[in-house]
Each structure stands twice: as structure tokens, then as C-alpha cells.
Amino acid sequence: MNPRRTGILALVTIMLGGFIYFYEIEGESGRQAALDEEKRIFPGLEADAVDVIEFSTLDEIDARFARVEGRWRLSHPLDDLADGIALDAIADALTSLAREGSISDALFAQKDGPQPNGSPGSGLDEYGLGSQARIIRFVVAGKAYGLRVGRSTPVGGHLYVARWAEEERGASSSANARTEVQNAEDFKAEISYIEGFRINSLNRNLDDLRERRILHFEAAELRTLRITWPDESSGLIAEIGDEQHSWVEVALARDAAGHWQMGAPMRAAVDQEMVRDLISNLSYLRATNFVGERTDDAMAVLANPAITFYWTLAGDHVERRMRIGGPFEDGLLVEGPNGKLITIASERMEDFKRRLVDYRYKSLSDFDLVDARHLLIEFEPDGEVEAILEEAGWMGSAPSIDPDRASDIVRTLSSLRATDILAEEMGPAELAGLGLSPPHVRIRVGTEISAGDDSGILADLRLGRLVSGRGLLAQRADEPTVFILAESVVQELPISAEAFANRFEKQVPDAVRDVPAQDREGLEIDPLEGVEIP
């Protein structure tokens, strides 16, 4: 074979392969992007560059939205925050809108101002793009763009649209989108048709385009939080109108480590998880409806609110307020921090606790399960059960505890929370009457439990009387506070020697029970004895 000819063929092959790869394969995406750009009604525009959008909403209200300091606001017919997600979707729909086709030779020009009847021309009326058209106007970098939306096409479910040319003059401060664009001079309209669903984001009522989030802060920004609610038993008196009302007030503040501490009505440890949930519920609170005016009926509902929140944010000392009143229209009436009235769903009230004890730290034990190796249960007046976690599970001395129930006890104690607090502290006689001095049951969990050495203790719990309708009385060994556990805990913890024997003790097979205890060691029971195997 001729080497020269072979080299030429190889070179041609490489060039052909390069052409196929770079033009046919790699170039396909570029050509498709160019075709898509040609189909765009507003080529070269980006959604995040849109500063103003004006159109008539589905409920026929002329609305104007403007981007202010990066956030969308409604500026007409009232001043309010707008739903940023909804407005971003509209901006994206307008700037990326693609035509499916155009009407041949459909170029109309209007000179010397509008027609006497206010219509841009009868040619547009044929497609529903005249005076009856829906007008959308938006502004990018000070230049105004407009779109008319007409009737549906006879087939295909498309919509006729007409785009105003770039020659249209710059942005105006007018709040009436319909009049502003319809009366613009020196315009041209090219009639196209688009897929109708492309502009579904515009088919919303005005209220659906307003911001429904009531409070605008991040959880980490909060520095103080006060919660007040009516309570006749409270000593804090506040005057509202001509009446005096008694209130409970809980005042919380973050310490240097970022943990919440209670300063009023007492200095006490705070349930950090509960406060985190409360702040999350506040930050995601949404309006179900907007109340237009501050009527006498509305203000009467707010005169004695069900709960009020006050807060400050990092970096300022301005205390903001939100009040939640009683039933109003379709929900509960709320006055936001800017005085705006809205309603929220009635069931949202369940998210906001109105008991002082709900804000208190009520943990009786909290530890990592993997650290628990030793379990010791002591019953009054005597009796003790001990179990050690070994490879085969929890193993104990007589009376032996069921390994699975031992695991249940340790799991329950790893995150045990009280439901209420009976007292901050009590005297010896009172504690004795409650079964806490000495305790009916003492349960300890640790890495290792040794007499006189508490270094390995993970939980030390004292259980007292079970009060019907209230719960089980309990104490931590290191605190004087008397807590109340839910009544259901009696199914999870042995509250007496009798309860242990009935629900937690390891059951001994009948074949072994009749053998003296000292002779049981090494006794093997065949689990298949008496079973016929075919």
C-alpha cells in the first residue's frame, strides 16, 4: 500500500470525524439555542433584569409591581410586599415567551396618536388584540416593553399575541398599565400565536400575587422574644380601652452562646426545642386572606388578643409586634408588625403555646443510647434489679429482667420529658406524702454504676405516686423540682415491684421453674421437646 495515499486517507478521515463531532454533534446545541432565541418574542432579555411589571389581574384590577432593593413590591393599587416567587415566574414567562408561529404580513402601524375610539386599529380587533386585549407591560433597564394577549386560535389552544417594538418610549410612572400601553405612539404590532399555558402565571387574582408570609426574619436573627396572653390568675395587669385585663408574660432572650434563657416571670431554664419550633412556626406563618380596612369590628376583635408576640432582631433595638385575635371572617384576625390586617387558619393557634410550663425546661433525662451499659432499679422498701449490657443483650441477676424490656426502659429514659411541673421544690414531709422521699422507685442508668462514684451516671430518676388524671410524680436526683410525667409512662417504666413482676421480669419456662434456683445453672431445655418433626 502506498504510504502517501494511506496518510492522505487518514487525514481526510480525521477531518471528516472532526467535522461530524464539532459541527453535527457539538454544534447541534448551539444551533438549537440560536433557533430558540429567534422564536423568542422578546429576544435578549433576562428575567432577573425585569424591574417593573404592569397588567390587569384575573379579578380585573390594574396592578403595578416593582423590584425594590431586590424584592418585589406591589405599588398599585396599594403598597405592599408581593409574592416574589410568583413575580419571578411572571418575569421569566414574559422574557422567555416563544412564538409557535406568526400571521403572514401582519404588520400594523399607527401614526399621529390613537384612533378616536381608543382602539389601535381594526386589524388587531380581528384577533382580539384591539381594545379588548389584555395588556402586559414590563420594564428592563429603563426601556418599556409591551404585550397584547388576544383571543384563542380556532384550533390548537393557542393565543394570539402582539408585541410592541423597541421603538416604544421608556418607562413611565403611570400605575395604569392598560392606558399606558394602549395609548403609546409610534408602535408596531407583529401578530404571533403562543401556547396558552406559557402565560398561566399571569392568570391570578391580585391577592394571590401579594406576599402571604406575615413575618420576615430568619431564626438566627432573633435576639429577644416576649409572648403575652390573657390569664386571670396572672399578677401582671395591662389596660386595654376602658377595661383591665390580666396577662401572662414570658420574656426570653438569647445568651452569648445563642441559647434561650427566661427572664420573666421567673429566671428558669428554657425548653430550647420548644422555642425553636415556636420561632419556626412564626417565620412560616401565612395569611389565608387580606382584610382591607381597620373597621370597628376588626379592632374590637384585636382589643383583647388571644396571644401577642414582641421581638427584636440582631443589629437593632426596635421591638416589633404581632397580635392574634379571635375569630374573624374565615379564620383568626392578625395584626402584623406593619399594622396590616390579615387572617390565618384557626387551627394555626395550636402552634402557639399559652401555658408558662410549656416554655420551661422539663427534661428528666437525656443521653446517648450507645453510652448506656449499666441499669439499676431499686424498689421501696427493698428489692433491687441490676442488668449489664453484654454482647448477647441485657443480662441481669435474680429477679432477672427481660432483655427487651430493659432496652425499652433505657430507650425511654434516653429522652424523657415531663408534661407539667407540680412545684419548684417541696419540704421533706410533702415529698414523703408524694412518694418521693424515699422514692417508690429509683432508676439509674450509666456507663458504670459504683457506690460513692457518680461519674458514670447518665440518668438518675426518682418515681413517686401515680395521680389519676394528672400523671406520675417524678424528680431528678440533682434538682428539687417536682415534675409530672404522662400517665402513659407506666407502660414504659416499672413504677413498683409489682409492676416490674407483671410486665418487666423475665418469664421462666415451666420446666425450669420447678427446679431449685441453685440447680438451674447449666440446665439446658430442648426447645423442640415434645414436637414431632416429620
Buried (B, 14 or more C-beta within 10 A) or exposed (E): EEEEEEEEEEEEEEEEEEEEEEEEEEEEEEEEEEEEEEBBBBEEBEBEEBBBBBBBBBEEBBBBBBBEEEEBBBBBEEEBBBBBEBBBBBBBBBBBBBBBEEBEEBEBEBEEEBEEEEBBBEBBBBBBBBBEBBBBBBBBEEBBBBBBBBBEBEEEEBBBBBBBEEEBEEBBEBBBBBEBBBBBEBBBBBBBBBBBEBBEBBEBEBBEBBBBBBBEBEEEBBBBBBBBBBBEEBEEEBEEEEEEBEBBBBBBBBEEEEEBBBBBBEEBBBBBEBBEEBBEEBBEBEBBBBBEEEEEEBBBBBBBBBBBBBBBBEEEEEEBBBBBBBEBEEBBBBBBBEEBBBBBBEEBBEBBBBEBBBBBBBBBBEBEEEEBBBBBBBBBEEBEBBBBBEEEEBBBEEBBBBBEBBBBBBEBBBEBBBBBBBEEEBEEEEBEEBBBBBBBBBBBBBBEBEEEEEEBBBBBBBBBBBBEEBBBBBBBBEEEBBBBBBBEBBEBBBBBBEBBEEBBBBEBEEEEEEEEEEEEEEEEEEEEEEEEEE
